[in-house]
Amino acid sequence: MRTGRATEAPTRLSSDQLVASAVDLGALLADVVKGGSSLGFLAPLDRASAADWWRGLAPAVADGRLAVWAARDGERVTGTISIWFVDKPNGRHRAEILKLMVHSSARGRGLARTLLATAEQAAADAGVTLMILDTETGSPAESLYRSGGWTAAGVIPDYATDPAGVLHPTTLFFKKVAGSGTPRPDPVLRQRGAQ
């Protein structure tokens, strides 16, 4: 059921905010898995387990390897997207889009496109020039990425199962973004310097 209200702009979460939002993010994850999206989980996924999964990401957010955004409609999380920043010295120009999700009640309003644009801009601002992702071949997400300027690099058969346990192929995508050209600093050295 749609509320009719506009979803607020996505907000990047600190590790503390991620933990505080874990129950709401877990509800979103459970909804998306229940709807059949292949996100690495099997159905049924209970909200408590989903919330625990989100809490487990807090250390990666704290040390800068992972960035997570949440979009809300009032108090309810309606969408999220994450970026995994590569921490290898030869790959700091690269990042991966992870877990783009929109609640079933918030679809069809452009939220997925807004989340994707937010992540792309943040990655570019962080010095990333190449982004990658994978998605189930033939899924609505594949159409989103193609229309958003992402290039299909290939298809891997039987890559992952959907929530019902059925194997599906995945399509790998990449996109060049206009990063700052300055490679991101080593997150371990950055964290040591802050201590």
C-alpha positions as CSV (number, residue, x, y, z in Angstrom):
1,M,0.0,0.0,0.0
2,R,1.4,3.4,-1.0
3,T,1.3,6.2,1.4
4,G,1.3,8.9,-1.3
5,R,4.1,10.8,0.5
6,A,7.4,11.4,-1.2
7,T,10.3,9.4,0.0
8,E,13.0,11.5,1.6
9,A,16.4,11.8,-0.1
10,P,18.7,8.9,0.7
11,T,20.9,9.5,3.7
12,R,24.4,7.9,4.2
13,L,24.5,6.0,7.4
14,S,27.3,6.0,9.9
15,S,28.0,2.7,11.6
16,D,25.9,3.8,14.7
17,Q,23.1,4.9,12.4
18,L,23.3,1.5,10.6
19,V,22.9,-0.4,13.9
20,A,20.1,1.9,15.0
21,S,18.3,1.3,11.6
22,A,18.9,-2.4,11.5
23,V,15.4,-3.4,12.4
24,D,13.9,-1.2,9.7
25,L,16.6,-2.3,7.1
26,G,15.8,-5.9,8.1
27,A,12.1,-5.4,7.4
28,L,13.0,-4.0,4.0
29,L,15.4,-6.9,3.2
30,A,12.7,-9.4,4.3
31,D,10.1,-7.7,2.1
32,V,12.4,-7.7,-1.0
33,V,13.4,-11.4,-0.5
34,K,9.7,-12.3,0.0
35,G,9.1,-10.6,-3.4
36,G,11.6,-13.0,-5.1
37,S,14.7,-10.8,-5.5
38,S,18.0,-12.6,-5.5
39,L,20.1,-10.9,-2.9
40,G,21.9,-13.8,-1.4
41,F,19.2,-15.0,0.9
42,L,16.7,-17.9,0.8
43,A,13.0,-17.5,1.7
44,P,11.5,-17.4,4.2
45,L,13.8,-14.8,5.7
46,D,12.7,-13.6,9.1
47,R,13.1,-9.9,10.1
48,A,15.2,-10.7,13.1
49,S,17.8,-12.6,11.0
50,A,17.7,-9.8,8.4
51,A,18.3,-7.2,11.1
52,D,21.2,-9.2,12.5
53,W,22.8,-9.3,9.0
54,W,22.7,-5.5,8.8
55,R,24.2,-5.1,12.3
56,G,27.1,-7.4,11.1
57,L,28.0,-4.8,8.5
58,A,28.7,-2.0,11.1
59,P,32.5,-2.7,11.3
60,A,32.9,-2.4,7.5
61,V,30.9,0.9,7.6
62,A,33.0,2.2,10.5
63,D,36.3,1.5,8.7
64,G,35.2,3.0,5.3
65,R,35.1,-0.2,3.3
66,L,31.3,0.0,3.0
67,A,28.9,2.9,2.5
68,V,25.2,2.4,3.1
69,W,22.4,4.8,2.2
70,A,18.8,4.5,3.4
71,A,15.7,6.3,2.0
72,R,12.7,6.8,4.3
73,D,9.1,7.6,3.9
74,G,8.5,9.1,7.4
75,E,10.0,6.5,9.8
76,R,9.9,3.5,7.5
77,V,12.9,2.6,5.3
78,T,11.7,2.3,1.8
79,G,15.0,1.7,0.0
80,T,18.7,1.2,0.4
81,I,21.9,0.9,-1.6
82,S,25.5,0.1,-0.7
83,I,29.0,0.5,-2.1
84,W,31.9,-1.8,-1.4
85,F,35.1,0.1,-1.8
86,V,38.0,-2.1,-3.0
87,D,40.9,-1.8,-0.5
88,K,43.6,-3.5,-2.6
89,P,46.3,-1.0,-3.6
90,N,45.8,-1.7,-7.3
91,G,42.0,-1.4,-7.1
92,R,41.2,1.7,-5.1
93,H,39.8,3.3,-8.3
94,R,37.1,0.6,-8.3
95,A,33.9,0.1,-6.2
96,E,31.0,-2.4,-6.3
97,I,27.3,-1.6,-6.0
98,L,25.7,-3.9,-3.5
99,K,22.1,-4.5,-2.3
100,L,20.0,-2.0,-4.2
101,M,16.6,-2.6,-2.6
102,V,13.2,-0.8,-2.8
103,H,10.2,-1.8,-0.7
104,S,7.4,-3.4,-2.6
105,S,5.1,-0.5,-1.6
106,A,7.5,2.2,-2.8
107,R,8.2,0.8,-6.3
108,G,7.3,2.7,-9.5
109,R,8.3,6.1,-8.2
110,G,11.9,6.4,-9.3
111,L,13.5,5.5,-6.0
112,A,15.8,2.8,-7.4
113,R,17.1,5.3,-10.0
114,T,17.6,7.9,-7.2
115,L,19.5,5.5,-5.0
116,L,21.7,4.4,-7.9
117,A,22.5,8.0,-8.9
118,T,23.3,8.8,-5.2
119,A,25.7,5.9,-5.0
120,E,27.4,6.7,-8.4
121,Q,27.9,10.4,-7.3
122,A,29.3,9.4,-3.9
123,A,31.7,6.9,-5.5
124,A,32.9,9.6,-8.0
125,D,33.3,12.1,-5.2
126,A,35.5,9.4,-3.4
127,G,37.8,9.1,-6.4
128,V,36.3,6.0,-7.9
129,T,36.4,5.9,-11.7
130,L,35.1,2.3,-12.3
131,M,32.0,0.8,-10.8
132,I,30.8,-2.9,-11.1
133,L,27.8,-4.9,-10.1
134,D,25.9,-8.1,-10.8
135,T,22.2,-8.7,-11.0
136,E,19.9,-11.6,-12.0
137,T,19.7,-11.8,-15.7
138,G,16.2,-10.8,-17.0
139,S,15.3,-9.1,-13.7
140,P,13.7,-5.6,-13.5
141,A,17.0,-4.5,-12.0
142,E,18.8,-5.4,-15.2
143,S,16.6,-3.0,-17.2
144,L,17.3,-0.3,-14.6
145,Y,21.1,-0.7,-15.0
146,R,20.9,-0.8,-18.8
147,S,18.8,2.4,-18.9
148,G,21.2,4.0,-16.4
149,G,24.2,3.8,-18.8
150,W,25.7,0.6,-17.3
151,T,27.4,-1.8,-19.8
152,A,26.8,-5.5,-19.7
153,A,30.2,-7.3,-19.5
154,G,28.8,-10.8,-19.7
155,V,26.5,-13.5,-18.3
156,I,27.4,-16.3,-15.9
157,P,25.0,-19.2,-16.0
158,D,23.7,-20.8,-12.8
159,Y,25.4,-18.1,-10.7
160,A,23.0,-17.9,-7.7
161,T,19.6,-19.1,-6.6
162,D,16.6,-17.0,-6.1
163,P,14.9,-17.1,-2.7
164,A,13.1,-20.3,-3.7
165,G,16.4,-22.0,-4.4
166,V,16.2,-22.1,-8.2
167,L,19.4,-21.3,-10.0
168,H,19.5,-18.3,-12.3
169,P,22.2,-16.6,-14.5
170,T,23.6,-13.3,-13.5
171,T,24.7,-10.4,-15.7
172,L,27.9,-8.5,-14.8
173,F,27.8,-4.8,-15.4
174,F,30.3,-1.9,-15.3
175,K,30.2,1.8,-15.6
176,K,32.9,4.5,-15.8
177,V,32.2,7.4,-13.5
178,A,33.9,10.8,-13.5
179,G,35.9,10.4,-10.3
180,S,38.3,13.0,-9.0
181,G,41.3,11.1,-10.4
182,T,42.8,11.0,-7.0
183,P,43.0,7.4,-5.7
184,R,41.3,6.8,-2.4
185,P,43.8,6.4,0.5
186,D,44.4,3.1,2.1
187,P,41.6,2.7,4.6
188,V,43.8,0.9,7.1
189,L,46.4,3.7,7.0
190,R,43.6,6.3,7.2
191,Q,42.1,4.5,10.3
192,R,45.5,4.2,12.0
193,G,46.1,8.0,11.4
194,A,42.8,8.8,13.1
195,Q,43.7,6.8,16.3
